[in-house]
Amino acid sequence: VLIFLFAKGSTVDPKKWPCPAAGALDAITGCEKRFWSNGKARRDTQFENHRRRFGRTVDPAQRELKTPKPELLELGSDEKTFACRFYHGLAVHSPCERDVKMWVLQLKVDAPTPLTPGSGAQGGKKVPLANRRFVAKLGDAVDSPVIRGTTSDSGTIALPLFDPEVLIILKVDAFAALAPPPPPKPEDQPIDSEAAVDEDQFVTLRLKAGTLKRLQARDANSLNFDPSFDPDRPPPDDAEVRLGTLERLYNLGYGKDDTGGDTFGNWSNDERREFLKQFQRDQNPPLTASGTLDTPTRQALFKEHGG
């Protein structure tokens, strides 16, 4: 049984509700009036070698019918499995009917480097930026969604995914962890009525969500792996793996700032090797500092950074 909960204060006129009441066998016509014009095809169409799933798109090459009907191949796109328009409208954002897609990121900062007798400085570790306020704007348009919250104990933030690629402008109350706070500006008042008075002092990060390159293909050991859909995408080639390696090294704090775009043009080949060597040396136990992306290094980089 699937139960929808509506916001407190919502009202419904039972006379206008199209779904038949329990026991009202003669009211099925009200239900059928809400069907899509191709409702039966949406509900009944089955591809020969690939199942359909609400919220997932079937690769065009997999849209095969035993009796070819070109007009039905469009039903391989996502959100075309329900016969009823009314139910579709209710269920389109339900986690029970479709995949819940979110941007999930973790913020870490360099750990303090205390001195201990006889051992010197100890550093190189990163700790979560925990329980810090943040505000995230999902997109660069004036009316883009704005999400406010607090990082978790593990420094994690989860944001709703509206687009597969989007610029996220993330502001985090992290000056105490990264740098001395700037002088207050009491004369500056936030335009956003929900903004805290000190949000203009937060550290700002610009994140290109959805552009991170892959290090490996998804398999049965991957999170939420779906054997009916995930294998459709070809594994990453060498060029994608190389770029994915540089992106993760940069996100983990290795190397200098880069403005070279997708090629990391500001990093020389010698620098790239040295940054990778440093990552290999920092592992516990340390990996062979070869400066090349061997299998153990790829696994360690994927594990520490994530997908």
N, C-alpha and C positions, 0 to 999 in steps of 0.2 A: 504494500500500500504506500502510495506517495501522497504526502500531505503538504499543501502549500500554506504558509503562514503569511498573513497580510499585516501591514502596518496598523498599529493601534489607531482607532478612529475611522478606519476604512468602512464604508457602507456599501451594501450590495442590494439592488432591487431584485428579489427572486423572480419577478415576472420577466426581467430582461436577461436573466442568466440562461445561456443557451443549453447547458448540459441538463439532461433529464434527471429529475429527482429519483431517489430510490423507490422502486416499485411503480414508477410512472411509465409503463410500457408503451403508452401511446404518444409519448413525447419525443421519441427518437428522431422525428422529422426536424425538430428544432436543432438537434445536434448535427444532423447531416447538412443543414443549410450553412453551417460554418465550415464545411470542408473546402479545401482548395479545389479549384476546377480540375486539377489532376490528382486529387487526393488518393484515389484508389491506386494509381501508378506509384505515387510516393510511398505508399504503405506496402505494396506487393512486389515491386521490382527487385529482383535479385540478380546480381552479376554472377557470371559463371565461376570465376576463380577468385573473387574478392568480395568480402562482405561490406556492407554499408553501415555507417555509424554516425549518429547525430553529433555534430561538432567536428567531424573529421572529413577531409576531402580525399576521395579515391583518385589515385593517379590516373590521368586520361588513358594511359596505356593499359590499365587494368579494367577498364569499363567495357567488358565483353558480355554480350547477351546470347543465349542459345539461339533465339530467334532475333536476328539483328533488327533493331529499331532505333535509328539515329536520334529520333526526337526524345528518347528516354535516357540518352547518355548524360544529359545535364543533371540527372538525379544522382550522379556521382559527386557533385559538389556538396559541401557541408550544409547542414540544417534543412535537408529535403527528405526527411524520413517520416514526418508526421502528416497524417491526412487532414487534421483539423487545424485551421488557422487560429482559432481561439486558444486551444491548448498550446500551440506553438508559441504564442505570445506570452503565456504564463511560464513555459518551461525553458525558454531560450537562455535564461541566465541561471537555471537551476543546476547546482552541482550534482544532483541525482540523475540528470539527463545528459549532460555533456561534460567534457573535461573542464576542470577548473584550471584556468591558465593564469599564472601570476609571474611577475618578475620577482625573483628572490636574490638578494645580494647580502653579503656579509662585509662589515667594515672592521678593519683591524688597524692598530697603530703599533709603532715600535714600543716594546716593553721598556720600562726603566732599566738602567744599567748600573746597579749598585756595585760598590766595591766591597769585596770580602777579604779578610786578612790572608795574605799570601797567594791570592788567586788573581787579583787584578779585576778589570772590568769584565762583566758578563753581559753580553747582548746578543743581537741577532734574532731574538724571538719577537713574535708579534702577538698582541693580546686583543681581544674583542673590544670594540668601542661600545660598551654596554650601557643601556638605560639612558640614552641621550635623545633629546628631542630632535625631530627632523621635520622638514616640509619638502614634499616632492611635487614638482609640476611635470605632468606627463605630456610633453609636447611644447613647442615654442609659440603656439598661437595664443592670442590674448585670452580666449575662453577655454584653454586646455584645463583638464581636471587637476585639482590640487589636493594632495593627500597629506594629512598631518598625523604624527604619531610619535612613538618612542621605540628606539631599537631594543631588541630583546637582550637577555643576559649574554647571549652568544654574539651580540652585535649584528643581528639579522634584521632585515627589513623585507616585507612582502608587499608588493604593489600590484594592483589589478592590471591585467594585460588587455589593453584595448586595441593595440596595433602590433603586428609582428616586428616592426622596427619603429623606434621612436626615440627622440631626444629627451632624456630625463634630466631635469635641472634639480639637483638634490642639494638641499641646505641642511647642515647638521650642526648642532650645538657642540662643537668640538674644539673651540679655541683653547680651552683649559688643557686639553690633551696635546695640542699641536703647537700652540703659540700663545703669547700673552694676549689677552682680550684688547680690542681697540677701545679708545675712549668712548664713553656713551654719547649718544646724540639725542638728548631729550627733546630737541626741537623737531626732530623728524617723526612724523606720525605715519604708521602703516596705512596704505590705501585699502588693503584687504581687511575687512572688519573682523575676520577670524584670526588674523595674524597676531602673534605675541609681539610685545613692544620691542623685544630684542632680537627678532628674527633677522634684522638687517646685519647683525653681527655674527651670524652663523657662517661656517665654512661652506663654500659653494663648490660643488662638483658637477661637471657636465658629462653625462653617461650616454653613450650611443648604444642603447639597448637593442638587442637583436642582431648585432653585427659581429659578435664574437665568433671567430672561426673554430672549426672542430679539430680536435686532436685524434679522434677515433670515431668509428661508426657505432651507433647504438646496437646493443646486443641483449641477450636474455638477462645479463647482469645489470643492465641500466635501469635507473629509476623509472617506474611506470612504463616499462617496455610493453609495446603492443605488437605481437608478431604479425597481425593482419595489416599494420600500417607502417611501422618503423622501417622494415627492410626495403621499402620502396625507394628510399633515398640512397644514392650511391655513396660508398665510403669516401672520405676526403682524400684528395690527391696530395702530392708532396708539397705543392705550393701553398695549399690551405693549411697543412700541418705546420709548415715553417712559420707562417703568419700567426697561426694560433699559438705557437710557442712564444713568439715575441710579445704578443698581447698579454699572455698570462704572466710572463716575467715582469712586464711593465706594471701590471695590476698588483703584483705581489711586492713591488717596491725595488725591483732590480733594475739598474740602469738609470740613465738620465732622462729628463723630460724629452718627449719627441713631438715634433710638429711635421713629421714627414708623411703623414697620412697612412694609407694602408700598407705602404712598403717600409715603414719605419726608416725613412731616408736619413735621419740624423744619426743613426747608429752605424758605425763602420763594421766591417766583417770581424775585425779584431775585437771590437767592443761586444759584439753579439756573442762571440765565443767566450769572452771573459765573464759576461753576465751569467751565461749558462753554467760556466765552471763554478761561479760563486754559489749558485743555487744547488749544484751537486755537492759542494763542500758543506753546505748548511743542513743537509739531510741527516737524520739520525736513524741508523748509522750513516756516515757519509757515503756518497756514491763516488765512483771513479770520476775524477775531475777531468774529463776528456774534452769538454766543450762541444760535444756532439749530442744529438737527441737520440740516444739509444733507448731500448725498450724499458729498462728500469727508470730512466729519467722521465720518459713520457708518462709512465704510470704514476710516478711521484708528483709530477707537475699537475696531472689531471686530478689526483686525489687532493692535493693541497688547495688548488684553485677552484675545482669544480667544473661543471660542463659548460 
